[in-house]
C-alpha cells in the first residue's frame, strides 16, 4: 500500500508529497520517508543528514539557501508543528522555469511535505508560532558549498503571504541576484 501521493507542481522536479496517515483512539502513524517509494519518483540518493528546526514567532522568514555542486542536495521538508509557507526557487541553469518560484503551505494538520531538488533555493515563512520542521537531505552540509539568494530579491518577486516580522542578519544580508547570474548546475 502506497503511503504517499506525489503531486507535480508547475516547476518540473519540484514535488508536493501528501503523506497518508492512520489514526485511532491512541493517536496516529505517518511515514515520513520510504526509500522504495521515493526511488520510484527518481530520488535515488540516500538520506545523508536529517535536521530538525524550531522557529518561534509567526512572520519569521528563513532562507533562501542551497548548496553548490559537488555537494548539491535534494531536500524533503515537512512541518511537524505549526504552519509555514514553504518556497522553492528554480536556479537550474538553462531550465525553462529558471528563477520561477513555487510556494506551498505545509502544516502538521495537512500532512504535506515538499521535495526540493538539486539546483533550487529553499526558504519559508512561519504562519504560526512555534513551527517545527524536519529536513531530510541527500548530502551533508558543506560550508564551502553553501550559497543563498536574498528572499526579497526583486528578480524573484516572491509573494510572502504575511508581513516579514523577523529575519536573521545572515539571511537579510544574502546577495541579490546579479544581471550576470546564469544559474547553477544541477
N, C-alpha and C positions, 0 to 999 in steps of 0.2 A: 504494500500500500504506500503510495507517494505521501510524503509528509510536507511537501512544498508545492505551491503553484508559482511558476516562474512567469512573469509578465514582462514583455518588451516595453521599453519607453521610447519616446521619439528619437533618442540618441542610440544608434546601434552599439551593442555591447553593454550598455548600462541596463541592469535588470532589477525590477522590483520583485521581491520574494514575499509571498504570502504564506506564513507558517501555519500549518494545521496544528490544532491542539485538541486534547481530550480533557474534559472536565468531569468531575463528580463531586460528591459531598466533601471529599478530602482536599480538593484543590484542582490543579491541572498538571499536565505533562505537555511540553512543547519541545520539539527537536530544533536546535539552532543550526545544525550543520550535519550533513551526511556526505561523505566523500563520493559515494556512488551516484547520488542524485546530482551533485554539483558537477561531477565529471561529465555527466550526460549533457550539460549545457555548456561544456567547453572549459570548465575551470579544472585544470589538471595539476597545477602546482600545489604542493602540500601546504597546510597551515603552518607557518613558522613562528608566529607571535600572536598572542591574544592580549589586548589591552582593555581595561575597564576604567571608565571615567565618570566623574560626578561633576555636574555644573549646577551651582546653587541657585542662580537667580534667573527669572524669566526675562527674556530680551537679550541675554548674553549671546554673542556671536563668536564662534571659533572657526578658524580656517583662513585661507583656502590652501591646504597642504598637499604635497605629493612628493614622491621620491623619483629621482632620475635613474635611468639605466646605469649600471647593471643591477641596481637594487630596486628597480620599479616593482610595484606591488599591486595586487588586486586586494580590495578590502571588502569584507562583508560587515555592514554596520547594522546593529539592532539597538533599539531603545527599550531598556528593561524597566524603566520607571520614568513617568512623566511623558512629555510630548515635545518633539522637535520638528523643525523644518530642515530637512537634510538636502544638501545641494551638491551636485557634481558638475564640473565644467570640463568639456572635451578640449584637451590641449594637444591631441594627437596630430602630428604633422601630416598634412595632406588629407585629413579627414573631411568628409563632406559636411560634418557638423562642427568643424573647428570653431572654438570659442562660444559654442552654444551651451547653455546650462539647462539643467532639469532639477526640479525640487519635488520632494515627497514628504508628506507628514508621516513620521514614524512615531509610534507610541506603544506603551505597554498594552493598551487596550485594542489596537488594531492588528497586532501580530504581524507587522510588516518589517522587512529588512531591505537594504539596498546593496546590490553587488556593484562595486565601483571598480572598473577595470584599470589596468596599467594605462598611463597616459592621461589620467583625469585628476584634476584638483578636487579636493573634498573639504567641505565645511558645513556648519549647521548653526541654527539659531534656536535657542530654547523658547518654547511657547508656554512653559510652566516652570515652576521652581523645582529644584532637586531632580534634575534629569540624569539618569544613569544610562550610559551607553556601553555596549560590548562590541569591540572591533576584532575581527579575525583577519590576519594579514598573511599573504603568501610570501612575504620577505620580511626579514628582521629589520628594525630601524637601523639606518646607517647615516650618521651625522653628515658625512661628506657628500651624501646623495640627497640630502634634504633640500627641498625647494618649496616656494609658495608664491602665490599672487595675492594682491590686495582684494579683499572681498567687496570693496567699494569701487573697484576699477570701472570707469565709465565705459570701457570697451565691452565689459561683461554684461552690464545692465541687469545684475541680479536684483530681483524684486523681493526683498526681505519682507515678510508678512507684517511684522510689527517694528516699532522703533528699536534700534540697537541701543540698549542701555548700558552694556558693558562689553569691553573688548580689551584684550591684553595689549600692553605696549608692543610686544613682539608681533602680534597679529596686525595691529594698527600700522606698523612700520613695514609690512611686506610691500614689495615694489609694485607699481602699476606696470602693466604690460607696455613695452616699448613698441614703436611702429615696426621695428625690425623683428619682433618676436614671430617666429615661424612655427612654433610648436615643439613638441618633444617626440622622440622616437618611442614607439610603443611596441 
